[in-house]
Amino acid sequence: MRPVDELRDRLHAARRRAEIAGARADVLAQARAVVPELPRDADAGHLERAARRLVRRAAQDEFAREGITRIPVPEATGRAELRRADLASDAAFHAVVEDVLSAVEIVPSPLESDDAVALRDARASSDAYGLSPEVASDLASYLLGRAFLLRDEERDLDAYLDRHERQIREDMRSALVRLVRVPLELRSARERHNRIASGLAPEPAGTAHGAGTGAGTAGGAGSGASGAGAAAREALSQRARSAMDHARAEAGRAALGALRSGAGRAFERYGRGGDGGDGRGADVRGRDERSAADRAQRASEQQAGEHRSAEQTVHDPYPPST
């Protein structure tokens, strides 16, 4: 192969790698627009897990919204009481599970990035409990469609989505069964329902919806996912600013401390006589002291001479002339 042909092939390969990297970055940006908690270097597995969490959380929200009122929950919800009640085998509970599962359908999504964001933030998409199962299903389909684009080994989109739909349904079923078997989770769902039904504010983001896709962005806590997402972003921005201010203050204090210690060491080295490098200062002070002593001695001798001259003048005012 001629050098020119080899160079052309290498340039073509580099251009192809750049195009692939740009396409992957664009797909990740579209996914992170819906779920900002995804890492910037996310892969297909991150998107698939985010889709499953989204729908699983919506199933738990739907149980707290309506399901818990349709099953015979005992007054005492300890482990022994729940084991005797065996709610998981109750026909009413099976009806609740089937109703929730029927709202989920994972299909190729026609949504673009801005459409998915608008759907997530729409007022009708969520309430105080969270996203509806239907909206969660649409967003999960969108995320899985983007994850498919990152799977180079996948060729059949329908087969890929069918496989994940079965897994999502199994996750939802397991999460709902767990709700009626684990005392803490059942009590939490009942207290959450009673609080919201009585008109009280829902629990803060991060306790009820933090287990979904993050700090309420796609969970729809409070008056909707948009407000929670904006609040989460503002809180994150505030924490970043506080951390930067703290770092600057720490750096300033460290620099001031370094200046103080350096000035102290310089004073110890050059401002005092004694040991080490203070010899030159001691020599200078020694010469100054000797000069002062010499001047004092000369002044004393001069005064003594003047005194003798004065005495001689007094005793012999007319000295003999020559």
C-alpha positions in Angstrom: 0.0 0.0 0.0 1.3 3.4 -0.9 1.9 5.9 1.9 -0.8 8.2 0.5 -3.4 5.4 0.6 -2.4 4.4 4.1 -2.7 8.0 5.3 -6.1 8.3 3.6 -7.3 5.1 5.4 -6.1 6.4 8.8 -7.8 9.7 8.3 -11.0 8.0 7.3 -10.8 5.8 10.4 -10.2 8.8 12.6 -13.1 10.7 11.1 -15.4 7.6 11.6 -14.4 7.4 15.3 -15.1 11.1 15.7 -18.5 10.7 14.2 -19.3 7.8 16.4 -18.1 9.7 19.5 -20.2 12.7 18.5 -23.3 10.6 17.9 -22.9 8.9 21.4 -22.5 12.3 23.0 -25.7 13.5 21.3 -27.6 10.5 22.5 -26.4 10.9 26.1 -27.3 14.6 26.0 -30.9 13.7 24.9 -31.2 11.2 27.8 -29.7 13.5 30.4 -32.2 16.2 29.4 -34.9 13.9 30.8 -32.9 12.4 33.6 -30.2 15.0 34.6 -28.8 12.6 37.3 -27.3 10.4 34.6 -23.5 10.7 34.6 -21.9 12.5 31.7 -20.0 9.3 30.8 -23.1 7.1 31.0 -23.4 4.0 28.9 -26.4 2.0 27.8 -26.6 0.2 31.1 -27.1 3.5 33.0 -30.0 4.4 30.7 -31.6 1.0 31.1 -31.4 1.0 34.8 -32.8 4.6 34.9 -35.8 3.4 32.9 -36.5 0.5 35.2 -36.2 2.8 38.3 -38.5 5.3 36.8 -41.3 2.8 36.2 -40.7 0.9 39.5 -41.1 4.2 41.4 -44.3 5.0 39.5 -45.7 1.7 40.5 -44.9 2.4 44.2 -46.5 5.9 43.8 -49.6 4.4 42.3 -49.9 2.0 45.2 -49.7 4.8 47.7 -52.1 6.9 45.6 -55.0 4.3 45.2 -53.8 0.7 45.8 -53.5 0.9 49.6 -57.2 1.9 49.8 -58.3 -1.2 47.9 -56.7 -3.9 50.0 -57.6 -5.0 53.6 -54.5 -3.7 55.4 -54.6 -4.8 59.1 -54.4 -2.1 61.8 -51.1 -3.6 63.2 -48.5 -3.9 60.5 -45.8 -5.9 62.3 -44.2 -8.8 60.5 -46.3 -11.4 62.3 -49.5 -9.6 61.4 -48.5 -9.2 57.8 -47.6 -12.9 57.6 -51.0 -13.9 58.9 -52.8 -11.5 56.6 -50.9 -12.7 53.6 -51.9 -9.7 51.5 -49.8 -10.8 48.6 -52.2 -13.7 47.9 -55.4 -11.5 48.4 -57.6 -11.2 45.3 -57.9 -7.4 45.8 -54.1 -7.0 45.8 -53.8 -9.1 42.6 -56.4 -6.7 41.0 -54.3 -3.7 42.1 -51.1 -5.2 40.6 -52.8 -6.0 37.3 -54.2 -2.5 37.0 -50.8 -1.0 37.5 -49.2 -3.4 35.1 -51.8 -2.7 32.4 -50.8 1.0 32.4 -47.2 0.1 31.3 -46.4 -0.4 27.6 -42.8 -0.3 26.3 -42.9 0.5 22.6 -40.7 2.5 20.2 -40.9 6.1 21.3 -41.8 8.9 18.8 -40.7 11.5 21.3 -37.9 13.9 20.7 -35.8 15.3 23.6 -37.9 18.5 24.1 -41.1 16.5 23.8 -39.9 14.1 26.6 -39.0 17.0 28.8 -42.3 18.7 28.2 -44.1 15.4 29.0 -42.2 15.0 32.2 -42.9 18.5 33.4 -46.5 18.7 32.3 -49.1 19.4 35.1 -51.1 16.4 34.2 -48.1 14.0 34.3 -47.7 14.0 38.0 -49.3 15.0 41.3 -48.1 15.0 45.0 -47.4 11.3 44.8 -45.3 11.4 41.7 -45.5 10.5 38.0 -48.4 8.5 36.7 -47.5 4.9 35.5 -48.5 5.9 31.9 -46.1 8.9 31.8 -43.3 6.8 33.4 -43.9 4.1 30.8 -43.6 6.7 28.0 -40.4 8.1 29.4 -38.9 4.7 30.0 -39.6 3.9 26.3 -37.8 7.0 25.3 -34.8 6.2 27.5 -34.6 2.6 26.3 -34.8 3.8 22.7 -31.7 5.9 23.4 -30.0 3.0 25.1 -30.6 0.9 22.1 -28.6 3.4 20.0 -25.7 2.9 22.3 -25.8 -0.9 22.0 -23.7 -1.7 19.0 -24.5 -5.4 19.3 -28.3 -4.9 19.1 -30.0 -5.0 15.7 -33.7 -5.6 16.5 -35.4 -2.7 18.4 -38.7 -4.5 18.9 -37.0 -7.6 20.4 -34.8 -5.3 22.6 -37.9 -3.5 23.9 -39.9 -6.7 24.5 -37.1 -8.1 26.6 -36.9 -5.0 28.7 -40.6 -4.8 29.0 -40.7 -8.2 30.6 -38.0 -7.3 33.0 -39.7 -4.0 33.9 -43.0 -5.8 34.6 -41.3 -8.3 36.8 -39.6 -5.4 38.7 -42.9 -3.7 39.2 -44.6 -6.9 40.4 -41.7 -7.6 42.9 -41.8 -4.0 44.2 -45.6 -4.1 44.8 -45.3 -7.5 46.6 -42.5 -6.1 48.8 -44.8 -3.2 49.8 -47.3 -5.5 51.4 -44.7 -7.8 53.0 -42.2 -5.4 54.5 -43.7 -3.5 57.5 -41.7 -0.3 57.1 -42.6 0.1 53.5 -46.3 -0.6 54.0 -46.5 1.8 56.9 -44.6 4.4 54.9 -47.1 4.0 52.0 -50.1 4.3 54.3 -48.7 7.3 56.1 -47.9 9.0 52.8 -51.4 8.4 51.5 -53.0 9.7 54.7 -50.8 12.8 54.8 -51.5 13.8 51.2 -55.2 12.8 51.3 -55.6 15.1 54.3 -54.1 18.1 52.4 -50.7 18.1 54.1 -47.6 18.7 52.1 -45.9 15.6 50.8 -42.6 14.5 52.2 -39.5 16.4 51.0 -37.8 15.3 47.9 -35.2 12.6 48.5 -37.3 10.7 51.0 -40.2 9.6 48.8 -38.9 10.2 45.4 -35.2 10.2 45.8 -35.2 6.4 45.2 -36.5 7.0 41.7 -34.2 8.8 39.3 -32.7 11.3 41.6 -33.6 14.4 43.5 -37.2 14.7 42.3 -36.4 15.7 38.8 -38.3 12.9 37.2 -40.2 11.9 40.3 -42.7 14.7 40.2 -42.8 15.5 43.9 -44.9 18.4 45.3 -46.8 20.4 42.7 -45.0 18.7 39.8 -41.7 17.5 38.4 -40.8 20.9 37.0 -40.8 22.7 40.3 -38.9 19.9 42.0 -36.4 19.7 39.3 -35.8 23.5 39.3 -35.5 23.4 43.1 -33.0 20.5 42.9 -30.9 22.3 40.3 -31.0 25.6 42.3 -29.9 23.7 45.5 -27.1 22.0 43.5 -26.0 25.4 42.2 -26.0 26.9 45.6 -24.0 24.1 47.0 -21.4 24.5 44.2 -21.2 28.3 44.9 -20.8 27.6 48.7 -18.0 25.1 48.0 -16.2 27.5 45.7 -16.4 30.3 48.3 -15.2 28.0 51.0 -12.3 26.9 48.8 -11.4 30.5 48.1 -11.6 31.4 51.8 -9.4 28.4 52.7 -6.9 29.3 50.0 -6.8 32.9 51.3 -6.2 31.8 54.9 -3.5 29.4 53.8 -1.7 32.2 51.8 -2.0 34.6 54.8 -0.6 31.9 57.1 2.3 31.3 54.7 3.1 35.0 54.6 3.0 35.3 58.4 5.2 32.3 58.9 7.6 33.5 56.2 7.9 36.9 57.7 8.4 35.4 61.2 11.2 33.2 59.9 12.8 36.2 58.1 12.7 38.3 61.3 14.2 35.4 63.3 16.9 35.1 60.8 17.9 38.7 60.1 16.4 40.8 62.9 18.1 39.2 65.9 21.7 38.5 66.9 22.7 35.1 68.0 23.1 31.9 66.1 23.2 30.8 62.5 23.0 33.5 59.9 22.8 36.4 62.4 26.6 36.9 62.5 26.5 39.9 60.1 24.0 41.7 62.2 26.1 41.1 65.3 29.3 42.4 63.6 27.5 45.6 62.5 26.2 46.2 66.0 29.7 45.5 67.5 31.4 48.1 65.1 28.7 50.6 66.1 29.3 50.1 69.8 33.1 50.4 69.4 32.8 53.6 67.4 30.6 55.1 70.1 33.1 54.1 72.8 36.0 55.7 70.8 34.0 58.9 70.4 33.2 59.0 74.1 36.9 58.5 75.0 38.1 61.3 72.6 35.4 63.7 74.0 36.6 62.9 77.6 40.3 63.5 76.7 39.4 66.8 75.0 37.5 67.9 78.0 40.4 67.0 80.3 42.8 69.0 78.1 40.5 72.1 78.2 40.3 71.8 82.0 44.1 71.8 82.4 44.4 74.8 80.1 41.9 76.7 82.1 43.7 75.9 85.4 47.0 77.1 84.0 45.4 80.4 82.9 44.0 81.0 86.4 47.3 80.4 88.2 49.5 82.2 85.7 47.5 84.9 83.9 50.6 86.4 82.3 52.8 83.8 81.0 56.3 84.8 80.2 56.9 86.2 76.8 59.5 84.6 74.6 
